[in-house]
Amino acid sequence: MTRIGIVEDNRTTREGLETIINLSQDFRCVCAYDTAEEALENLPEHSPEVVLMDIQLPGISGIECVARLKKLMPEVQVIMVTVYEDPDRIFSALRNGASGYLLKRSAPDQVLAAIRDVQNGGAPMSGEIARKVILHFREQSTTAAEVEKLTAREREVLELVAHGFINKEIADRLSVTVEAIRWHLKNIYAKLHVHSRTEAALKFRGPG
């Protein structure tokens, strides 16, 4: 059972997401908060694997909350929840470590699909946002020193990530466990100074 956390200040939306998650067979909502401050203080205790987070929160914004949360819980996957497809805000959240975004008007099956997507190594987002991400990271080059920090196995893992394989597929190809792949990715993120598989893959490929 996958553990889900919610950070959403609108009570109706928050309770709606809780209901969608708890009625599913694969997911369970373990905590829900209406402010980033409360979430940052309590989320680590509940250890959710995926967090649905509103972009527009009172006090600390959802964008800033992602950055702080990823420092506290590097392995957690965060999906931003928003009313509109606001490229600038969503892109800022992705740069801070979010894995994708979800529109608040999404149907229940779309909510669950987005959660499954990030669990499998995907990044649910529109084509417009995806293009912005690619253009941004193509402007950044990975220095030789950063690349040299990667071990041979880490390079193998990252090459497969760059080709779109999910963790289980990578594990099968390299004859290791999914947990081993997650460990390698954690080390890769640290060495390349990134927060997500999308950033790592694009930075590894470099410009063009």
N, CA, C and O of each residue as an XYZ file, in Angstrom:
832
protein
N       0.842     -1.194      0.000
C       0.000      0.000      0.000
C       0.877      1.245      0.000
O       1.667      1.452      0.921
N       0.742      2.060     -1.017
C       1.548      3.278     -1.127
C       1.000      4.376     -0.223
O      -0.199      4.654     -0.217
N       1.892      4.989      0.534
C       1.513      6.032      1.491
C       1.521      7.400      0.798
O       2.508      7.787      0.172
N       0.403      8.120      0.922
C       0.246      9.415      0.258
C       0.029     10.523      1.285
O      -0.705     10.340      2.257
N       0.664     11.664      1.069
C       0.443     12.842      1.893
C      -0.185     13.942      1.050
O       0.004     13.968     -0.166
N      -0.924     14.845      1.669
C      -1.588     15.937      0.960
C      -1.288     17.261      1.674
O      -1.358     17.345      2.901
N      -0.954     18.291      0.887
C      -0.782     19.639      1.433
C      -1.644     20.562      0.577
O      -1.271     20.905     -0.545
N      -2.785     20.960      1.105
C      -3.791     21.721      0.349
C      -4.612     22.550      1.326
O      -5.194     22.002      2.262
N      -4.670     23.875      1.120
C      -5.372     24.720      2.076
C      -6.879     24.768      1.868
O      -7.609     25.151      2.782
N      -7.362     24.392      0.695
C      -8.798     24.374      0.452
C      -9.385     23.067      1.003
O      -9.043     21.977      0.544
N     -10.262     23.197      1.982
C     -10.767     22.008      2.665
C     -11.503     21.066      1.719
O     -11.320     19.850      1.780
N     -12.335     21.629      0.846
C     -13.102     20.793     -0.083
C     -12.173     19.994     -1.003
O     -12.362     18.795     -1.205
N     -11.177     20.672     -1.550
C     -10.222     19.989     -2.426
C      -9.429     18.948     -1.656
O      -9.216     17.838     -2.142
N      -8.993     19.305     -0.458
C      -8.195     18.390      0.363
C      -8.974     17.121      0.692
O      -8.462     16.010      0.553
N     -10.219     17.303      1.130
C     -11.032     16.136      1.484
C     -11.397     15.318      0.250
O     -11.535     14.097      0.323
N     -11.553     16.001     -0.881
C     -11.844     15.289     -2.121
C     -10.689     14.391     -2.527
O     -10.894     13.247     -2.932
N      -9.472     14.913     -2.419
C      -8.287     14.113     -2.749
C      -8.136     12.945     -1.780
O      -7.791     11.836     -2.190
N      -8.393     13.190     -0.501
C      -8.323     12.118      0.489
C      -9.288     10.985      0.133
O      -8.933      9.808      0.201
N     -10.497     11.354     -0.244
C     -11.503     10.354     -0.591
C     -11.083      9.532     -1.806
O     -11.197      8.307     -1.803
N     -10.595     10.216     -2.849
C     -10.146      9.523     -4.061
C      -9.055      8.518     -3.723
O      -9.082      7.378     -4.187
N      -8.110      8.941     -2.922
C      -6.976      8.077     -2.571
C      -7.409      6.905     -1.708
O      -7.009      5.769     -1.960
N      -8.218      7.167     -0.698
C      -8.601      6.108      0.240
C      -9.597      5.107     -0.337
O      -9.753      4.008      0.194
N     -10.270      5.485     -1.421
C     -11.181      4.539     -2.079
C     -10.441      3.636     -3.070
O     -11.013      2.675     -3.586
N      -9.191      3.943     -3.328
C      -8.411      3.122     -4.261
C      -7.872      1.892     -3.534
O      -7.808      1.862     -2.305
N      -7.495      0.899     -4.295
C      -6.974     -0.341     -3.704
C      -5.485     -0.246     -3.388
O      -4.989     -0.977     -2.531
N      -4.766      0.646     -4.070
C      -3.307      0.666     -3.962
C      -2.743      1.769     -3.084
O      -1.581      1.704     -2.683
N      -3.552      2.789     -2.778
C      -3.030      3.953     -2.060
C      -3.785      4.214     -0.757
O      -4.943      3.827     -0.599
N      -3.091      4.886      0.180
C      -3.729      5.270      1.431
C      -3.192      6.629      1.846
O      -1.981      6.844      1.885
N      -4.104      7.547      2.157
C      -3.700      8.871      2.625
C      -3.319      8.762      4.101
O      -4.156      8.422      4.937
N      -2.060      9.049      4.418
C      -1.584      8.902      5.798
C      -1.538     10.231      6.539
O      -1.415     10.254      7.764
N      -1.637     11.347      5.799
C      -1.631     12.654      6.461
C      -2.082     13.727      5.486
O      -1.899     13.588      4.277
N      -2.672     14.795      6.007
C      -3.143     15.904      5.175
C      -3.025     17.197      5.977
O      -3.433     17.259      7.137
N      -2.464     18.227      5.347
C      -2.234     19.491      6.036
C      -2.700     20.651      5.171
O      -2.785     20.531      3.949
N      -3.005     21.789      5.823
C      -3.482     22.947      5.066
C      -2.447     24.057      4.954
O      -2.715     25.090      4.341
N      -1.256     23.857      5.543
C      -0.177     24.841      5.390
C       1.147     24.115      5.179
O       1.323     22.970      5.596
N       2.077     24.816      4.518
C       3.404     24.253      4.301
C       4.152     24.107      5.613
O       4.892     23.145      5.815
N       3.952     25.074      6.507
C       4.641     25.041      7.791
C       4.299     23.767      8.572
O       5.182     23.098      9.109
N       3.016     23.447      8.626
C       2.574     22.250      9.337
C       3.084     20.995      8.637
O       3.481     20.028      9.288
N       3.070     21.019      7.305
C       3.521     19.862      6.537
C       5.003     19.588      6.768
O       5.395     18.443      6.995
N       5.824     20.629      6.714
C       7.263     20.448      6.891
C       7.598     19.912      8.278
O       8.567     19.173      8.450
N       6.800     20.283      9.250
C       7.043     19.824     10.615
C       6.634     18.371     10.821
O       7.257     17.650     11.600
N       5.576     17.941     10.115
C       4.997     16.619     10.417
C       5.136     15.539      9.345
O       5.044     14.351      9.658
N       5.356     15.929      8.085
C       5.431     14.930      7.019
C       6.495     13.856      7.251
O       6.207     12.678      7.043
N       7.708     14.214      7.672
C       8.729     13.175      7.860
C       8.304     12.059      8.811
O       8.689     10.904      8.633
N       7.509     12.411      9.823
C       7.059     11.415     10.800
C       6.169     10.356     10.159
O       6.185      9.197     10.573
N       5.387     10.753      9.142
C       4.450      9.825      8.503
C       5.046      9.123      7.279
O       4.458      8.169      6.769
N       6.187      9.579      6.813
C       6.929      8.944      5.715
C       6.088      8.629      4.475
O       6.101      7.488      4.012
N       5.358      9.603      3.925
C       4.629      9.333      2.672
C       5.621      9.139      1.530
O       6.702      9.728      1.514
N       5.228      8.297      0.575
C       6.080      8.064     -0.596
C       5.807      9.092     -1.686
O       6.694      9.446     -2.463
N       4.556      9.568     -1.729
C       4.153     10.589     -2.697
C       3.364     11.668     -1.960
O       2.538     11.366     -1.099
N       3.630     12.938     -2.308
C       2.900     14.051     -1.700
C       2.232     14.870     -2.797
O       2.877     15.255     -3.772
N       0.942     15.136     -2.635
C       0.209     16.036     -3.524
C       0.222     17.406     -2.860
O      -0.282     17.561     -1.747
N       0.796     18.403     -3.536
C       0.982     19.706     -2.896
C       0.431     20.859     -3.735
O       0.751     20.998     -4.916
N      -0.397     21.672     -3.104
C      -0.932     22.867     -3.759
C       0.196     23.866     -3.997
O       1.073     24.027     -3.149
N       0.177     24.531     -5.140
C       1.190     25.549     -5.419
C       0.936     26.806     -4.600
O       1.865     27.393     -4.046
N      -0.331     27.217     -4.527
C      -0.679     28.466     -3.834
C      -1.123     28.168     -2.412
O      -2.296     27.891     -2.163
N      -0.181     28.228     -1.485
C      -0.475     27.999     -0.076
C      -0.279     29.299      0.699
O       0.529     30.137      0.299
N      -1.004     29.480      1.803
C      -0.781     30.665      2.636
C       0.562     30.532      3.347
O       0.992     29.419      3.653
N       1.222     31.644      3.611
C       2.534     31.556      4.261
C       3.579     31.069      3.270
O       3.715     31.624      2.180
N       4.319     30.030      3.650
C       5.311     29.441      2.752
C       4.578     28.842      1.554
O       3.628     28.078      1.724
N       5.015     29.187      0.350
C       4.343     28.694     -0.859
C       4.649     27.224     -1.102
O       5.596     26.671     -0.543
N       3.839     26.607     -1.938
C       4.089     25.216     -2.302
C       5.420     25.063     -3.014
O       6.093     24.043     -2.864
N       5.806     26.074     -3.792
C       7.079     26.035     -4.524
C       8.252     25.978     -3.552
O       9.165     25.171     -3.729
N       8.235     26.826     -2.529
C       9.302     26.829     -1.536
C       9.236     25.575     -0.668
O      10.264     25.043     -0.248
N       8.020     25.113     -0.408
C       7.839     23.923      0.424
C       8.483     22.697     -0.219
O       9.055     21.856      0.475
N       8.390     22.597     -1.548
C       9.014     21.467     -2.253
C      10.511     21.439     -1.995
O      11.076     20.397     -1.661
N      11.150     22.594     -2.153
C      12.597     22.670     -1.955
C      12.991     22.238     -0.545
O      13.956     21.494     -0.367
N      12.248     22.702      0.453
C      12.570     22.358      1.844
C      12.268     20.895      2.132
O      13.016     20.226      2.846
N      11.168     20.403      1.574
C      10.773     19.021      1.821
C      11.774     18.038      1.220
O      12.078     17.012      1.829
N      12.290     18.347      0.019
C      13.251     17.458     -0.625
C      14.552     17.366      0.168
O      15.259     16.362      0.082
N      14.871     18.398      0.933
C      16.056     18.334      1.789
C      15.796     17.431      2.996
O      16.692     16.734      3.472
N      14.553     17.460      3.480
C      14.184     16.625      4.618
C      13.945     15.181      4.206
O      14.287     14.249      4.934
N      13.339     15.003      3.004
C      12.952     13.676      2.519
C      13.346     13.547      1.045
O      12.488     13.672      0.172
N      14.606     13.302      0.757
C      15.086     13.268     -0.635
C      14.361     12.276     -1.532
O      14.267     12.491     -2.740
N      13.845     11.184     -0.954
C      13.237     10.138     -1.759
C      11.764     10.400     -2.091
O      11.206      9.740     -2.967
N      11.130     11.350     -1.405
C       9.700     11.567     -1.616
C       9.444     12.147     -3.005
O      10.219     12.965     -3.500
N       8.348     11.713     -3.625
C       7.933     12.239     -4.925
C       6.818     13.253     -4.690
O       5.840     12.957     -4.004
N       6.966     14.447     -5.259
C       5.978     15.510     -5.042
C       5.280     15.862     -6.355
O       5.930     16.151     -7.359
N       3.964     15.835     -6.329
C       3.165     16.254     -7.474
C       2.480     17.568     -7.094
O       1.744     17.622     -6.109
N       2.718     18.613     -7.863
C       2.087     19.897     -7.583
C       0.631     19.864     -8.037
O       0.310     19.309     -9.088
N      -0.232     20.458     -7.243
C      -1.666     20.534     -7.552
C      -2.009     21.991     -7.819
O      -1.730     22.856     -6.989
N      -2.613     22.272     -8.976
C      -2.857     23.662     -9.353
C      -4.187     23.812    -10.091
O      -4.718     22.849    -10.645
N      -4.712     25.029    -10.087
C      -5.970     25.307    -10.782
C      -5.720     25.512    -12.265
O      -6.474     25.019    -13.103
N      -4.661     26.239    -12.587
C      -4.365     26.550    -13.983
C      -2.986     26.023    -14.371
O      -2.141     25.766    -13.512
N      -2.777     25.869    -15.652
C      -1.467     25.465    -16.154
C      -0.589     26.715    -16.245
O      -0.379     27.274    -17.321
N      -0.093     27.127    -15.104
C       0.757     28.319    -15.004
C       2.208     27.886    -15.215
O       2.839     27.394    -14.280
N       2.746     28.058    -16.418
C       4.086     27.540    -16.741
C       5.184     28.017    -15.799
O       6.026     27.222    -15.380
N       5.186     29.309    -15.458
C       6.267     29.850    -14.636
C       6.286     29.231    -13.241
O       7.336     28.818    -12.750
N       5.104     29.172    -12.604
C       5.057     28.623    -11.248
C       5.344     27.120    -11.236
O       6.077     26.623    -10.381
N       4.759     26.408    -12.194
C       4.982     24.972    -12.246
C       6.449     24.674    -12.533
O       7.038     23.774    -11.936
N       7.037     25.449    -13.463
C       8.434     25.245    -13.807
C       9.326     25.505    -12.595
O      10.295     24.780    -12.371
N       9.004     26.529    -11.818
C       9.769     26.821    -10.610
C       9.694     25.657     -9.628
O      10.689     25.297     -8.999
N       8.507     25.074     -9.504
C       8.340     23.935     -8.602
C       9.149     22.733     -9.090
O       9.758     22.025     -8.289
N       9.155     22.505    -10.402
C       9.927     21.389    -10.964
C      11.415     21.598    -10.721
O      12.140     20.650    -10.420
N      11.861     22.826    -10.850
C      13.272     23.132    -10.592
C      13.618     22.884     -9.138
O      14.762     22.562     -8.819
N      12.650     23.030     -8.258
C      12.886     22.820     -6.826
C      12.778     21.352     -6.427
O      12.984     21.006     -5.263
N      12.450     20.479     -7.398
C      12.441     19.053     -7.089
C      11.115     18.334     -7.253
O      11.034     17.130     -7.010
N      10.057     19.062     -7.668
C       8.770     18.392     -7.893
C       8.881     17.439     -9.084
O       9.692     17.653     -9.985
N       8.072     16.400     -9.080
C       8.136     15.382    -10.133
C       7.122     15.610    -11.250
O       7.228     14.996    -12.312
N       6.150     16.475    -11.027
C       5.130     16.721    -12.043
C       4.028     17.587    -11.469
O       4.175     18.163    -10.392
N       2.916     17.677    -12.199
C       1.819     18.485    -11.678
C       0.483     17.864    -12.048
O       0.377     17.068    -12.980
N      -0.525     18.252    -11.292
C      -1.869     17.722    -11.460
C      -2.857     18.874    -11.379
O      -2.782     19.687    -10.458
N      -3.786     18.957    -12.335
C      -4.810     19.993    -12.291
C      -5.890     19.619    -11.282
O      -6.268     18.453    -11.169
N      -6.380     20.613    -10.554
C      -7.388     20.343     -9.518
C      -8.693     19.820    -10.109
O      -9.468     19.151     -9.426
N      -8.928     20.124    -11.366
C     -10.166     19.640    -11.990
C     -10.027     18.220    -12.531
O     -10.960     17.701    -13.144
N      -8.892     17.594    -12.315
C      -8.657     16.243    -12.838
C      -9.650     15.248    -12.262
O     -10.036     15.340    -11.097
N     -10.059     14.296    -13.093
C     -10.962     13.237    -12.666
C     -10.223     12.281    -11.729
O      -8.994     12.213    -11.763
N     -10.960     11.539    -10.890
C     -10.318     10.617     -9.950
C      -9.320      9.666    -10.598
O      -8.247      9.424    -10.044
N      -9.662      9.123    -11.768
C      -8.737      8.182    -12.414
C      -7.456      8.880    -12.867
O      -6.399      8.253    -12.926
N      -7.544     10.186    -13.190
C      -6.357     10.937    -13.580
C      -5.456     11.206    -12.375
O      -4.231     11.208    -12.495
N      -6.067     11.430    -11.220
C      -5.301     11.631     -9.990
C      -4.499     10.372     -9.675
O      -3.300     10.436     -9.404
N      -5.177      9.233     -9.716
C      -4.505      7.965     -9.410
C      -3.453      7.628    -10.459
O      -2.400      7.079    -10.135
N      -3.740      7.958    -11.718
C      -2.783      7.694    -12.796
C      -1.512      8.519    -12.610
O      -0.409      8.033    -12.860
N      -1.670      9.770    -12.171
C      -0.513     10.643    -11.950
C       0.373     10.086    -10.835
O       1.600     10.124    -10.929
N      -0.258      9.570     -9.783
C       0.507      8.985     -8.674
C       1.262      7.747     -9.151
O       2.436      7.567     -8.827
N       0.587      6.901     -9.915
C       1.257      5.696    -10.441
C       2.401      6.080    -11.366
O       3.444      5.428    -11.388
N       2.192      7.140    -12.124
C       3.205      7.595    -13.076
C       4.503      7.963    -12.354
O       5.579      7.515    -12.750
N       4.407      8.776    -11.296
C       5.638      9.170    -10.591
C       6.270      7.984     -9.875
O       7.491      7.925     -9.729
N       5.452      7.045     -9.429
C       6.003      5.856     -8.783
C       6.826      5.025     -9.753
O       7.800      4.379     -9.367
N       6.423      5.050    -11.014
C       7.121      4.274    -12.035
C       8.231      5.063    -12.716
O       8.782      4.631    -13.728
N       8.553      6.229    -12.150
C       9.642      7.011    -12.701
C       9.227      8.055    -13.707
O      10.080      8.690    -14.326
N       7.916      8.249    -13.887
C       7.430      9.229    -14.847
C       7.348     10.620    -14.252
O       7.624     10.830    -13.071
N       6.959     11.570    -15.101
C       6.821     12.965    -14.673
C       5.590     13.546    -15.349
O       5.711     14.147    -16.416
N       4.405     13.387    -14.759
C       3.171     13.874    -15.383
C       3.165     15.389    -15.532
O       3.168     16.119    -14.542
N       3.157     15.854    -16.773
C       3.118     17.294    -17.045
C       2.714     17.509    -18.498
O       2.797     16.592    -19.315
N       2.280     18.715    -18.811
C       1.859     19.024    -20.166
C       3.068     19.159    -21.082
O       4.196     19.313    -20.614
N       2.825     19.100    -22.405
C       3.900     19.247    -23.366
C       4.590     20.588    -23.233
O       5.804     20.684    -23.411
N       3.816     21.638    -22.918
C       4.380     22.979    -22.781
C       5.391     23.038    -21.648
O       6.478     23.595    -21.803
N       5.027     22.460    -20.508
C       5.930     22.466    -19.366
C       7.152     21.607    -19.663
O       8.277     21.982    -19.331
N       6.930     20.455    -20.290
C       8.041     19.561    -20.616
C       9.052     20.261    -21.518
O      10.260     20.114    -21.332
N       8.565     21.014    -22.486
C       9.465     21.733    -23.392
C      10.283     22.775    -22.636
O      11.471     22.955    -22.905
N       9.637     23.468    -21.678
C      10.359     24.460    -20.886
C      11.473     23.799    -20.074
O      12.576     24.333    -19.964
N      11.174     22.644    -19.514
C      12.177     21.927    -18.732
C      13.369     21.557    -19.605
O      14.521     21.775    -19.227
N      13.082     20.997    -20.771
C      14.150     20.567    -21.683
C      15.005     21.753    -22.116
O      16.234     21.678    -22.090
N      14.355     22.853    -22.516
C      15.101     24.025    -22.966
C      15.987     24.589    -21.865
O      17.115     25.016    -22.112
N      15.455     24.582    -20.644
C      16.226     25.119    -19.525
C      17.486     24.303    -19.282
O      18.579     24.853    -19.149
N      17.325     22.991    -19.226
C      18.473     22.173    -18.879
C      19.429     21.963    -20.049
O      20.587     21.597    -19.845
N      18.959     22.189    -21.259
C      19.876     22.140    -22.390
C      20.825     23.324    -22.387
O      21.888     23.286    -23.006
N      20.425     24.386    -21.676
C      21.273     25.565    -21.573
C      22.382     25.368    -20.540
O      23.331     26.150    -20.468
N      22.245     24.320    -19.753
C      23.237     24.054    -18.720
C      24.089     22.864    -19.137
O      23.554     21.832    -19.541
N      25.370     22.991    -19.048
C      26.272     21.888    -19.400
C      26.819     21.248    -18.136
O      27.058     21.924    -17.135
N      27.010     19.957    -18.192
C      27.594     19.248    -17.074
C      29.107     19.298    -17.201
O      29.644     18.942    -18.250
N      29.792     19.722    -16.183
C      31.240     19.814    -16.254
C      31.854     18.426    -16.240
O      31.249     17.470    -15.754
N      33.081     18.326    -16.786
C      33.770     17.040    -16.818
C      33.970     16.503    -15.408
O      33.916     15.294    -15.180
N      34.202     17.416    -14.459
C      34.435     16.995    -13.079
C      33.214     16.298    -12.503
O      33.347     15.302    -11.792
N      32.020     16.810    -12.803
C      30.790     16.193    -12.301
C      30.597     14.802    -12.892
O      30.260     13.860    -12.175
N      30.812     14.676    -14.199
C      30.630     13.395    -14.873
C      31.616     12.366    -14.338
O      31.272     11.196    -14.167
N      32.822     12.797    -14.079
C      33.856     11.883    -13.608
C      33.539     11.319    -12.223
O      34.085     10.292    -11.820
N      32.649     12.005    -11.500
C      32.278     11.520    -10.170
C      31.390     10.284    -10.239
O      31.279      9.547     -9.259
N      30.755     10.047    -11.389
C      29.862      8.904    -11.540
C      30.654      7.623    -11.716
O      31.632      7.585    -12.462
N      30.233      6.579    -11.030
C      30.852      5.271    -11.219
C      30.351      4.670    -12.531
O      29.419      5.191    -13.143
N      30.969      3.578    -12.957
C      30.555      2.915    -14.189
C      29.105      2.458    -14.093
O      28.348      2.587    -15.054
N      28.717      1.925    -12.940
C      27.340      1.450    -12.772
C      26.370      2.617    -12.764
O      25.277      2.515    -13.321
N      26.754      3.732    -12.135
C      25.889      4.911    -12.116
C      25.679      5.453    -13.531
O      24.590      5.923    -13.863
N      26.707      5.388    -14.351
C      26.569      5.813    -15.745
C      25.586      4.910    -16.493
O      24.776      5.374    -17.295
N      25.679      3.605    -16.208
C      24.757      2.657    -16.843
C      23.320      2.976    -16.467
O      22.433      3.010    -17.320
N      23.101      3.212    -15.170
C      21.761      3.531    -14.685
C      21.252      4.820    -15.325
O      20.115      4.877    -15.792
N      22.083      5.842    -15.345
C      21.664      7.137    -15.861
C      21.404      7.084    -17.360
O      20.508      7.761    -17.862
N      22.180      6.286    -18.071
C      21.961      6.144    -19.513
C      20.589      5.533    -19.788
O      19.894      5.949    -20.715
N      20.205      4.549    -18.981
C      18.896      3.912    -19.149
C      17.774      4.868    -18.743
O      16.709      4.879    -19.362
N      18.015      5.674    -17.698
C      17.040      6.694    -17.302
C      16.834      7.675    -18.447
O      15.705      8.052    -18.761
N      17.939      8.085    -19.069
C      17.876      9.048    -20.171
C      17.116      8.502    -21.370
O      16.593      9.266    -22.181
N      17.055      7.166    -21.481
C      16.314      6.540    -22.584
C      14.866      6.227    -22.205
O      14.137      5.602    -22.975
N      14.454      6.669    -21.004
C      13.049      6.561    -20.625
C      12.642      5.310    -19.882
O      11.450      5.078    -19.680
N      13.611      4.487    -19.463
C      13.258      3.268    -18.734
C      12.902      3.596    -17.289
O      13.524      4.466    -16.679
N      11.900      2.904    -16.736
C      11.522      3.094    -15.342
C      12.418      2.219    -14.461
O      13.157      1.371    -14.961
N      12.344      2.434    -13.151
C      13.258      1.754    -12.230
C      13.222      0.237    -12.343
O      14.272     -0.407    -12.329
N      12.032     -0.343    -12.456
C      11.928     -1.800    -12.523
C      12.592     -2.336    -13.789
O      13.269     -3.364    -13.754
N      12.394     -1.636    -14.906
C      13.001     -2.064    -16.164
C      14.528     -1.975    -16.090
O      15.238     -2.840    -16.603
N      15.018     -0.914    -15.444
C      16.462     -0.761    -15.289
C      17.011     -1.884    -14.411
O      18.052     -2.468    -14.712
N      16.295     -2.178    -13.318
C      16.729     -3.244    -12.416
C      16.793     -4.583    -13.149
O      17.743     -5.346    -12.971
N      15.793     -4.864    -13.965
C      15.768     -6.125    -14.717
C      16.934     -6.201    -15.692
O      17.569     -7.248    -15.820
N      17.220     -5.102    -16.377
C      18.301     -5.084    -17.364
C      19.669     -5.254    -16.716
O      20.566     -5.864    -17.297
N      19.824     -4.717    -15.517
C      21.118     -4.788    -14.844
C      21.192     -5.920    -13.822
O      22.205     -6.102    -13.147
N      20.093     -6.682    -13.722
C      20.033     -7.836    -12.811
C      20.302     -7.448    -11.359
O      21.057     -8.112    -10.649
N      19.665     -6.359    -10.940
C      19.759     -5.924     -9.546
C      18.352     -5.630     -9.043
O      17.384     -5.743     -9.796
N      18.235     -5.255     -7.781
C      16.918     -4.953     -7.213
C      16.511     -3.515     -7.523
O      17.350     -2.670     -7.835
N      15.206     -3.256     -7.432
C      14.703     -1.894     -7.618
C      15.273     -0.976     -6.538
O      15.556      0.195     -6.793
N      15.437     -1.516     -5.331
C      16.005     -0.724     -4.242
C      17.434     -0.293     -4.560
O      17.847      0.810     -4.202
N      18.185     -1.157     -5.229
C      19.557     -0.821     -5.620
C      19.555      0.331     -6.623
O      20.408      1.217     -6.566
N      18.593      0.311     -7.538
C      18.484      1.391     -8.529
C      18.160      2.708     -7.832
O      18.723      3.751     -8.165
N      17.254      2.653     -6.868
C      16.915      3.866     -6.122
C      18.140      4.405     -5.397
O      18.326      5.620     -5.320
N      18.965      3.533     -4.871
C      20.176      3.953     -4.170
C      21.150      4.614     -5.145
O      21.742      5.648     -4.837
N      21.309      4.008     -6.326
C      22.189      4.586     -7.339
C      21.697      5.968     -7.759
O      22.496      6.890     -7.923
N      20.374      6.116     -7.935
C      19.813      7.403     -8.349
C      20.045      8.469     -7.286
O      20.328      9.624     -7.605
N      19.924      8.082     -6.040
C      20.163      9.023     -4.946
C      21.594      9.552     -5.019
O      21.830     10.749     -4.848
N      22.549      8.650     -5.274
C      23.950      9.057     -5.381
C      24.194      9.913     -6.627
O      24.973     10.866     -6.597
N      23.516      9.557     -7.720
C      23.650     10.318     -8.968
C      23.150     11.749     -8.769
O      23.804     12.704     -9.188
N      21.984     11.893     -8.124
C      21.424     13.217     -7.878
C      22.414     14.072     -7.094
O      22.617     15.246     -7.406
N      23.029     13.473     -6.074
C      23.969     14.210     -5.228
C      25.193     14.654     -6.029
O      25.654     15.787     -5.894
N      25.712     13.757     -6.859
C      26.927     14.061     -7.616
C      26.687     15.079     -8.733
O      27.570     15.874     -9.054
N      25.488     15.050     -9.322
C      25.187     15.988    -10.406
C      24.477     17.245     -9.915
O      24.164     18.142    -10.698
N      24.228     17.297     -8.601
C      23.574     18.465     -7.988
C      22.194     18.715     -8.603
O      21.883     19.835     -9.008
N      21.373     17.667     -8.669
C      20.021     17.775     -9.202
C      19.055     17.159     -8.197
O      19.469     16.576     -7.195
N      17.742     17.298     -8.484
C      16.724     16.800     -7.557
C      15.810     15.741     -8.159
O      15.009     15.149     -7.435
N      15.905     15.486     -9.454
C      14.987     14.543    -10.075
C      15.654     13.803    -11.228
O      16.711     14.209    -11.710
N      15.023     12.705    -11.669
C      15.574     11.907    -12.773
C      15.558     12.705    -14.077
O      16.437     12.540    -14.923
N      14.555     13.568    -14.234
C      14.483     14.392    -15.447
C      15.688     15.318    -15.525
O      16.339     15.414    -16.565
N      15.986     16.004    -14.412
C      17.144     16.896    -14.383
C      18.434     16.127    -14.638
O      19.291     16.570    -15.402
N      18.567     14.961    -13.986
C      19.796     14.174    -14.114
C      20.018     13.727    -15.551
O      21.125     13.833    -16.079
N      18.954     13.224    -16.184
C      19.070     12.725    -17.563
C      19.435     13.844    -18.539
O      20.304     13.676    -19.395
N      18.764     14.980    -18.399
C      19.016     16.083    -19.300
C      20.393     16.700    -19.070
O      21.063     17.103    -20.020
N      20.806     16.771    -17.830
C      22.117     17.334    -17.531
C      23.225     16.396    -18.012
O      24.271     16.849    -18.476
N      22.992     15.099    -17.898
C      23.968     14.096    -18.348
C      24.153     14.160    -19.848
O      25.269     14.022    -20.350
N      23.051     14.372    -20.572
C      23.125     14.474    -22.028
C      23.809     15.757    -22.477
O      24.477     15.794    -23.510
N      23.630     16.821    -21.671
C      24.269     18.091    -22.011
C      23.524     18.817    -23.099
O      22.459     18.359    -23.513
N      24.041     19.941    -23.584
C      23.381     20.745    -24.611
C      23.140     19.951    -25.877
O      23.942     19.100    -26.261
N      22.008     20.247    -26.525
C      21.673     19.600    -27.804
C      21.031     18.280    -27.639
O      20.698     17.628    -28.628
